Amino acid sequence: MSDTILSGHNLTKEFITRGDGAFSASKNRFRAVDDVSFDVQAGRTLAIVGESGCGKSTTARLASKLLDMTSGTLRFEGEDVTIAGAKELARFRSNVQVVFQDPFSSLNPRHTVERIISAPLDYQGIKVPRGRAALVRELLERVGLNPDHSQRYPGQFSGGQAQRIGIARALAVKPKLVVCDEAVSALDVSVQAIVINLLRDLQADLGLSYIFIAHDLAVVRQIADRVAVMSQGKLVEQGDRDEIFTNPQHEYTKTLLAAVPRINPEWERARAARMAEGTHPDQDVTPRARATTDDGGQA
Amino acid sequence: MNTTPLLEIEHLTITFPTGSGPVDVVRDLSAVLDANRTLGVVGESGSGKSMTSLAIMGLLPSTARVSGSIRLNGQELVGKTDREFRTIRGEKVAMVFQDPLSSLNPYYTVGLQIEEAYRSHRGGSRRAARAVVLDALERVRIKDAARRIDHYPHQFSGGMRQRIMIAMALCLEPELLIADEPTTALDVTVQAQILDLLAELQQETGSGMIFITHDLAVVSQVAEDILVMKDGDVVERGTAEQIFSNPQAAYTRSLLDALPRIDDPFEELRGTAR
């Protein structure tokens, strides 16, 4: 079927930690990622889910080579990139980019949006014949922001807008794979929906592949093609999205899915029926409610 | 037949002065809560939901101007001095916050901290207080409480720390518990345990609860009555069933449209701005 773009084989990451006592000289090894293997298909989304400390973010860092693995093999388009020299690493980075959870702490507050978005081009030594300003404008438009705002600073944007800037930055080098590490977790639900839709649109238009790290399983249900479930550094179960959600095999996956809070299905059905009938009142009963949020997009 | 409700809020408005004039963070909020009931307050960031709870606790910054009325068992809270509030906080109203680690002092054992909180209200000997604390820790199902009482906050997991905060809130037997995003920082399996625990304890104590959250699915499970807030306004109020099965306000509907459902992959989530 589709081609594998990135594959990890037996990825393991150990951290050296201090021994038990606060001043203890003894050292322990802590295995944050333990023998994890996965394939990401081109144009598809692999979600890695699990609870805090399960190793999902460390796996994301290994997959994006922000962290060196203790053992294992990482291949990008069939080529072994486990050990990469400066040149190979630059090439890898122009193919694999990362979007982080907190948009504000991952954007330099003193740099203009244009400088932030074009920074990866400098690191990768990529020249833009038609000029950076034009490219930045195009990228801003692509993520639904006003291209005239390229000289603004991150503090002048809302959380959802700032996350779009982070996405635009990731797209600047035309990557094939984007690793989203809890990229929508810090956003309000209405803004989160916009960013999820944006990520899906970008995937459809640009053929992007995603590794989507998340603890929120309802979000994962909306965006993933494949789901890998991690617990205590190990990958406990991996499969197609609907398989995992409707027919989980591993006990841990079952526990995890059962714990997710759900709205009473009867209420959901009643609301859906009302919506289908179109009996929802369309007038607004609230004094100041607006049809849009502050996220604003192109506004 | 009409008895005084546990909590009655009428026309509560909270205003902060800013460089560009006064800003209302809560506008004309009214609500009633009876003992043994849970009122859910749901909204996105900046909706004013946490400011409302701080007003009930008398914990707003001194620059805030509060008008309207907050009555606890008929007793007016608006206009009380900080000193007067000290006998109400903890004793009558207790609060559980989102982040237990920042609410606990890392230098003291959890037992000592809860003891202090208890004795500052009830006095008595340390020995007597310790017995109350031990009992509270057991009620929130901390295993091996007799040993754990002498441990420091960092020796507990996030979920256990939240249990400790709940134990601290409980030991003075408050009539009203305000839980402000109490499970937001927790893993989903731990969240389920804490929600169960809060429900069980409410059954036992019969206290009223205000549950503040941004999470619609969570609030649908814990609250009987719900206020939906946006930018300081209550845009909708009703029973949980009304809010979730027949939402009236455009904003409530847009929130429900935007919410991803785990059982049901949507073709397109509907954000409120594109």
HADDOCK unambig.tbl for C-alpha pairs under 7 A between the chains (distance, minus, plus):
assign (segid A and resid 51 and name CA) (segid B and resid 187 and name CA) 5.71 0.50 0.50
assign (segid A and resid 52 and name CA) (segid B and resid 187 and name CA) 6.61 0.50 0.50
assign (segid A and resid 188 and name CA) (segid B and resid 44 and name CA) 5.85 0.50 0.50
assign (segid A and resid 188 and name CA) (segid B and resid 45 and name CA) 6.83 0.50 0.50
assign (segid A and resid 189 and name CA) (segid B and resid 255 and name CA) 6.97 0.50 0.50
assign (segid A and resid 189 and name CA) (segid B and resid 258 and name CA) 6.24 0.50 0.50
assign (segid A and resid 189 and name CA) (segid B and resid 259 and name CA) 6.15 0.50 0.50
assign (segid A and resid 190 and name CA) (segid B and resid 255 and name CA) 6.15 0.50 0.50
assign (segid A and resid 190 and name CA) (segid B and resid 258 and name CA) 5.29 0.50 0.50
assign (segid A and resid 190 and name CA) (segid B and resid 271 and name CA) 4.95 0.50 0.50
assign (segid A and resid 190 and name CA) (segid B and resid 272 and name CA) 5.85 0.50 0.50
assign (segid A and resid 191 and name CA) (segid B and resid 271 and name CA) 6.30 0.50 0.50
assign (segid A and resid 193 and name CA) (segid B and resid 258 and name CA) 5.55 0.50 0.50
assign (segid A and resid 193 and name CA) (segid B and resid 269 and name CA) 5.66 0.50 0.50
assign (segid A and resid 193 and name CA) (segid B and resid 270 and name CA) 6.32 0.50 0.50
assign (segid A and resid 193 and name CA) (segid B and resid 271 and name CA) 4.91 0.50 0.50
assign (segid A and resid 194 and name CA) (segid B and resid 271 and name CA) 4.88 0.50 0.50
assign (segid A and resid 194 and name CA) (segid B and resid 274 and name CA) 6.67 0.50 0.50
assign (segid A and resid 197 and name CA) (segid B and resid 268 and name CA) 6.87 0.50 0.50
assign (segid A and resid 197 and name CA) (segid B and resid 269 and name CA) 6.85 0.50 0.50
assign (segid A and resid 217 and name CA) (segid B and resid 262 and name CA) 6.35 0.50 0.50
assign (segid A and resid 218 and name CA) (segid B and resid 260 and name CA) 5.40 0.50 0.50
assign (segid A and resid 218 and name CA) (segid B and resid 261 and name CA) 5.16 0.50 0.50
assign (segid A and resid 218 and name CA) (segid B and resid 262 and name CA) 3.90 0.50 0.50
assign (segid A and resid 219 and name CA) (segid B and resid 260 and name CA) 5.70 0.50 0.50
assign (segid A and resid 221 and name CA) (segid B and resid 262 and name CA) 5.82 0.50 0.50
assign (segid A and resid 221 and name CA) (segid B and resid 265 and name CA) 5.80 0.50 0.50
assign (segid A and resid 222 and name CA) (segid B and resid 260 and name CA) 6.86 0.50 0.50
assign (segid A and resid 222 and name CA) (segid B and resid 265 and name CA) 5.14 0.50 0.50
assign (segid A and resid 222 and name CA) (segid B and resid 266 and name CA) 6.38 0.50 0.50
assign (segid A and resid 256 and name CA) (segid B and resid 189 and name CA) 6.24 0.50 0.50
assign (segid A and resid 259 and name CA) (segid B and resid 188 and name CA) 5.95 0.50 0.50
assign (segid A and resid 259 and name CA) (segid B and resid 189 and name CA) 5.16 0.50 0.50
assign (segid A and resid 259 and name CA) (segid B and resid 192 and name CA) 5.82 0.50 0.50
assign (segid A and resid 260 and name CA) (segid B and resid 188 and name CA) 6.09 0.50 0.50
assign (segid A and resid 261 and name CA) (segid B and resid 217 and name CA) 5.53 0.50 0.50
assign (segid A and resid 261 and name CA) (segid B and resid 218 and name CA) 5.73 0.50 0.50
assign (segid A and resid 262 and name CA) (segid B and resid 217 and name CA) 5.13 0.50 0.50
assign (segid A and resid 263 and name CA) (segid B and resid 217 and name CA) 5.09 0.50 0.50
assign (segid A and resid 263 and name CA) (segid B and resid 220 and name CA) 5.78 0.50 0.50
assign (segid A and resid 263 and name CA) (segid B and resid 221 and name CA) 6.94 0.50 0.50
assign (segid A and resid 267 and name CA) (segid B and resid 241 and name CA) 6.43 0.50 0.50
assign (segid A and resid 267 and name CA) (segid B and resid 244 and name CA) 5.83 0.50 0.50
assign (segid A and resid 267 and name CA) (segid B and resid 245 and name CA) 4.34 0.50 0.50
assign (segid A and resid 268 and name CA) (segid B and resid 244 and name CA) 6.82 0.50 0.50
assign (segid A and resid 268 and name CA) (segid B and resid 245 and name CA) 5.97 0.50 0.50
assign (segid A and resid 270 and name CA) (segid B and resid 245 and name CA) 5.31 0.50 0.50
assign (segid A and resid 271 and name CA) (segid B and resid 245 and name CA) 4.50 0.50 0.50
assign (segid A and resid 271 and name CA) (segid B and resid 246 and name CA) 5.66 0.50 0.50
assign (segid A and resid 281 and name CA) (segid B and resid 248 and name CA) 6.79 0.50 0.50
assign (segid A and resid 284 and name CA) (segid B and resid 249 and name CA) 6.03 0.50 0.50
assign (segid A and resid 284 and name CA) (segid B and resid 250 and name CA) 5.94 0.50 0.50
assign (segid A and resid 285 and name CA) (segid B and resid 249 and name CA) 5.71 0.50 0.50
assign (segid A and resid 286 and name CA) (segid B and resid 235 and name CA) 5.26 0.50 0.50
assign (segid A and resid 286 and name CA) (segid B and resid 249 and name CA) 6.43 0.50 0.50
assign (segid A and resid 289 and name CA) (segid B and resid 251 and name CA) 6.45 0.50 0.50
assign (segid A and resid 291 and name CA) (segid B and resid 272 and name CA) 6.67 0.50 0.50
assign (segid A and resid 292 and name CA) (segid B and resid 272 and name CA) 5.14 0.50 0.50
assign (segid A and resid 292 and name CA) (segid B and resid 273 and name CA) 5.08 0.50 0.50
assign (segid A and resid 293 and name CA) (segid B and resid 272 and name CA) 6.15 0.50 0.50
assign (segid A and resid 293 and name CA) (segid B and resid 273 and name CA) 6.08 0.50 0.50
assign (segid A and resid 295 and name CA) (segid B and resid 273 and name CA) 6.75 0.50 0.50
assign (segid A and resid 296 and name CA) (segid B and resid 273 and name CA) 6.11 0.50 0.50
assign (segid A and resid 297 and name CA) (segid B and resid 273 and name CA) 6.82 0.50 0.50
assign (segid A and resid 297 and name CA) (segid B and resid 274 and name CA) 6.14 0.50 0.50
